[in-house]
Amino acid sequence: MSRRAPRPQPDPTSTACPCGLPAPYAGCCGRYHCGDAAAPTAEALMRSRYSAFVKGDTAYLSRTWHPRTRPAGLELDPGMRWTGLEILGTTEGSAFHATGTVTFRASFRGGSLHERSRFERVDGAWVYVDGEFLS
């Protein structure tokens, strides 16, 4: 009987963030997911929400969804494999704004989702309001 050496596990502090920025997950979207920081812009929130979809973090998705549009429950398709995020444009959404939009393309195995998402600040924190699918 042969024994295989255990496969080394990736260091979560050096694993690339799914959002596409050149930073480790822990120092990028991971700090928002665990509650150590809040996304400072609508684009940062969009990136962190994409990463939450990749990671299956429904608690973060619910927490960052506007209370008036948040669904009662959220179930993700466990077979969905997200493969990349491209930010196509933003309007407003900085520290100086109360609202903002982010237009993006999120790729998944077999296709992509093109959306313009709307964000607002609630009690100083950015939250996702809704989105319009684009062709």
Buried (B, 14 or more C-beta within 10 A) or exposed (E): EEEEEEEEEEEEEEBEBBBBBEBBBBBBBBBBBEEEEBBBBBBBBBBBBBBBBBBEBBEBBBBBBBEEEBEEEEEBEEEEEBEBBEBEEBEBBEEEBEBBBBBBBBBBEEEBBBBBBBBBBBEEEBBBBEBEEEE
